[in-house]
Amino acid sequence: MDAAQATALGRSLGIPPLAARVLWARGYRTAEAARKFLSPALADLHAPVLLRDMDAAVARLHRDIADWLQSLPPVARGKLAARFGSHFGPVILSRLGAADHQHIAATGDTVNVASRLMEAAKQRGAPIAVSEDLCRAAGTPGDGAALELSEPVAIDIRGRAEPLSVRFAGLGAVHA
């Protein structure tokens, strides 16, 4: 590691020397590249389905939440549930808040469809509903995926003219 160059990088970014050395060690050699890593624009973010083993991560998350729900006292267990509705498509991302406290809000048809898929999962007694659009984008058509998905079912989605092909996963899922 070139300590002098890492120090210069830290000065140009106004960050502590240790943080600059970490950035340097990770391959960020210019202030521009480091800034893009430290404060990415929304356009710099990529689709999560492109991450390796995303289907396995989703399956693990579901199992962990289901296990946690089962570990609750019986009086609470019947009052809580977790449902996931997942769809693929464009979203509108907006940064909200002040400079010292921000969060990102997602809106648009894709978000609305995901919400409707949660309703469909509840109606079918399944914790997870996944659109066929997402399965195609993720390259997990249901054969050998980490989640055991039902065969596709065409369901009507409120606010859409055409039915949507959806797969369900989890205990109690109706495999229609």
Buried (B, 14 or more C-beta within 10 A) or exposed (E): EEEEEBBBBBEBBEBEEEBBBBBBEEEBBEBEEBEEEEEEEEEEEEEEBEEEEBBEEBBEEBEEBBEEBEEEEEEEEEEEEBBBBBBBBEBEEEEEEEEEEEEEEEEEBBBBBBBBBBBBBBEBEBBBBBBBBBBEBBEBEBEEBBBBBBEBBEBEBEEEEEEBBBBBBBEEBEEE
